[in-house]
Amino acid sequence: MKPLVSVVIPTYKRPALLLKCLDALSKQEFPRVSYEVIVISDGPDDETRDAVLNFSTNIPGIRYYALPAKRGPAAARNLGWKAALAEFIAFTDDDCLPHSDWLQSLYEGYKNAGQEDVAFTGRTIVPIPATPTDYERNIAHLQEAEFITANCACTRSALERINGLDEAFTMAWREDSDFQFKLIRNAIPIYSLKNACVTHPVRKAPWGISIREEKKGMFNPLLQKKHPDLCRERLSLAPPWHYYAMIACCLLVLIGSLMRLDWIVYPALLVWLILLVNFIVKRLRNTSRRASHIAEMIFTSPLLPFLSVYWWWYGVFRFKAFSFAKNQ
């Protein structure tokens, strides 16, 4: 019997998280014979493969594939939907927990829409404490996103029409916005289904995670190059002005020190300190006051402007997004 829905999950070397997601999918109110689950590893991963095979008794229609090399979640999702048997394809992530009526809500929305080319976005819940860390607060913004691949669905014909996801996005960043914008450009309707919920727990992050996260910014120029009008309407992608101001102050301090021009050094240092303190206070506002978190904000804040601007311009050159960069 051909499934009514195919669920595609990209993953890579996170079998414990994946098994929690699969467990939630095994408890769907949707008939088990009516859906399949396709797990795609972003590169060879024997531990994940074994975990999926061992879980196959809980979800009869479960399959595992692996990309030959690490190419990112966009490439993994493309392999998944192309291998899917159903005409209606749902996407979630290995660190998400679909609610028991998730598939039922998506499929009812699809049947009620009565359209061949159509997409859906569900509701994502990110539980965080009353005083979250800076990282937890940033992840919680997923709740406000218009369209994310952690909770969406699309017909096969719509995916074929937009040529799937763009595999140039080799990290989990901006590939879902590109997916959404391609649907919009091709006049494929996107319906919001508030009853189609997944919970996205925030994973424990290592100290200084914001430094590593800045690398994702290299894909912002690519998104802007592809969809300049939609980005201007919906997203703010370029590094903020105060990042450039802080970098300029540091350069002035360096140049002034080398040239022994104290009239340059001290004003520039003062402006930099004012901007830095304001940045740290902003990051700490309504967040955790644990000593380790405060120390993390103090340590990382001077570095983030340099990293953000570096990765932005790295992306500009890598993806040849020069025309956009001039307009910022």
N, C-alpha and C positions, 0 to 999 in steps of 0.2 A: 504494500500500500504506500503510495506516494505521500510524504508528509505535507501538512498544510503550511508549516512554518519551519524554517531553518534558522538556528541560532548560531552565530559566528562569534568565537571568542579568541582574540589574539593573546598570546602569553609568551613568557620566556623565563625559565628557571625560577618559577614561583609556584611550585606544586601545592604547597600548603594553602596559599590564597586561592588557587584555582579550584581545589577540592571543596572549599567552602562555597564558591560560586556554583559549582556543579551540584552540590547538595541542595542549594536553593532551587536550582532548575529541576531537580528530581522531584520536588514537592509542589510543582505547578498544578493548578486546578485544571489546566488544559489536558486533554487525554494524552497519555504517553505515546500512543501509536500515531498521534497527529503532529509530532514535532521531532526534529533531530537536532543534535548539538555537534558542531564542528569546531574542534580545538586546533588552532594553528600556532605552532611554535615558531618564533622568530629566530630560527636557527636550530641546529641539532640539539636535542635535550632529552637524553635517555630517561632521566628521573621523571620528567613530566609525562613522557610517553607511557612509562610503566604505570604512573598514577591514573592516567586516563583509561588504560586497558583494565586496570583493577576495578575502576568505577563503572565499567560498561554494564554490569548487571543491574545497576540502579537506573540507568537511562539506556534502554536497548538501542536507540538510534543515535549512538555517539561514535564519532570518527576523529582520528588524530592525523594531522599532517605536519610536516616541518619544512620550512624553507631551507635550502642548502647552505645558506649563510645569513647572517644577521642583516636585515634590510629595513627594519622598522615595522610598526603596527599597521601602517597603510598597506604595505605589500602583503602582510599576513592576512588582513581582511580581504584583500582582493583574491588571494588564493582560496580563502574560505567561501566567499559568495559564489565564485565560479565553480566550486565543487558541490555547492548546495543542490539538493533535489527539489526543494520547494520553490514556488514562484514568489513567495513573500519571505523576506530575509530580515531577521532582527539581529542587532549588534549590541553586545555588552562587553565589559572588561573583566579580566580575571580577578580583580580586587573589588568587584561589585556583587551585591546580593539582591537579585531580582525578587520582588514580592510575589507571593503565591498566585496572584491574579494578573501578573505582568503579561504573560503570553496571551491570556484570554482577552485582556483589554486591548492589546495591540491588534489581535486578529479581528476583534469586533469592529475596531476602527477601520481596518482595511476593508472588511465586507461592507460596512456602512458607506464608505467613500465611493465604492463602485467605480473606481478609476484604474486604468491599466498602469499609468505612470503616476506614482504617488509616494510620498514619504511621510514619516511620523516621528515626532520627538516626544519622549515621555518626561516624567518628573524625577529628578535626582535629589535624594536626601543625603546631606553630609552632616552627620552628627558630630558636633564639636562641643567642648566644655564652655562654660559661661565666660571664662577668661582663657581663650585659646592662645597658642603660640602664634607667632607671625606666619609660620608655615601652615598651620592648621587654618588660620583665617583666610589665607590665599586659596587653599584647596576648597574651602567652603563657597568660594565664588562660583563653583560649578553649579550650585543650586540656582543661580541667576542666569546661567548661559541659555541662549536661545536654542542651541542645537549641539549636542555632544555625542560622540560615538559610543560613550558608555551606556547610552539608553536611546536608541533610535531604531527605526525600521524602514525598509524601502522595498519596492517591488524589483524583481530582476530586470524588467524592461527599463525601469528608470535608471538602474545602475549601468546597464548597457548603453543607454542613451548618453550618459555623462562620462562614459569610459571609466567607471569605478573611481577609486581614490587615487590621488596623485602620489606616486611612490617616491617623488623627489623629497617629500617630507619623511625623512628617515628616523625621526624621533617622535615621541608622543606629544606633539605640539603643533597647533594650527592646521593639522590635517583634517580635523573635524570642521573647522570654519571653511576650509577650501571645499569640502564635501557639501556643506550647506550652500555656499555661494554658487557652486556649479549647478545645484538643483534650482536655485533662484534664476540663474541666467538661462536655464533651459525651460523656464516656465513650468516647472514641476511643483505642484502644490505640496506644502509641508504643513501637516495638521498637528496641533498640540493635543496630547492625550494625558491629562492630569492624573488619570487613574492608573496609568502604566508606570509604576514606580520601581525604582531600584534604590537601594541604600549603598552609599559609597563611603565606607569607613576610612578614616584617615590613618594611613600607616605611620608607624613610629619612624621619624626621620633622624638621620645622624646630625650631630652638632655642626652647624655651618652649612646646612643644606642649601641655603639661598645662593651661595657661591657657585655650587654646581648647577643649580637651576638656571643661571643666567645664560648658559650655553644654548638653551632652547631658543633664545632670542635671535639666533641666526636665521630662523625660518620666517621671522616677521617681514623682512623685505621681500621674500619670495611671495608671500600671501598678498602683500600690497602691490607687487608687480603684476600679479595675475588679476586682481580685483580692486583696482584703485578707487573706483567710485563707491563700492560697497564697504570697503575698509574705512573710507573717510566718513561714511554715514554711521557706522556701527562700532568701530574699534579705534583705540588709540595705541599705535604700535611703536612709534619711534621713542627713543630714550627721552625723558622729560628734560626741560631746559635747565633745571637745577643740577642735573648730572654734568652737563657741559660746563656750567658755571663753576662747579666744584673742581673739575679737571683743569679748567683755565686758571683757577686760583693756585692750584698745586704747581702748575707750570710757571706761573709768575713768581712763586716762592723760590722755585729751583733756579730760575734765570736770575732773579734778584740776588740770591745768595751767591751765585757764581760771579756776578758782576759787582758784588758788595754794594748793592743799592738798597739800603734799608728802607727808603721811602716807598719802595715797591713791596718788599718782603712783608713788613708788618701789616699794612692794610689788606694785602691779599690773604695773609694768614688769618686775620680777623674775620674776613668775609667767609673764608672756608670753614672756620670753626662755627660761625653762626648757621651756615647752611647745613653743616654736619649735625649739629645739635638738633636743629629743626627736623632733620631726616630721622634721627634716632627717636626723637619724641613721637613723631608720626607713626613709626613702626611699633612703638611700645603702647600707643594709645589703645585702651580697651583690650590689651593682651596680657599674657602671664607676667607676673612680677617675680617669678623665681629667679634666683641669683644667676643660674646658668643661662637662662633665657636673656636676661638683661646683658650679661657679658657677651652673649652671642650677637646681640644687636649692636653693641658698641664695637665689637671686633669686625663684623662683616660690613657695616655701613660705610666705612671709608673705601672699601674695595669695590662695592657694587657699581658705583658710577663708571669706574674704569672698565669693569668686566662687561657691563651692559653696552657701553659705547663700542667696545672692541668687538663683541659678537654681532652687534648691529652692522658695523661696517664690514666685518668679515662676510656676513650674509649678503650685503650689497654687492661686494666684489664676486663672491662665489656664484650668485644667481644673476649677476649683471643687471641689478636693479638700480642703475645710476639715475635714470630719469625721475624715478620716485624720490630718491634721496635728495635731489636738488629742490624738490617741492616742499620739503619738510622745514 
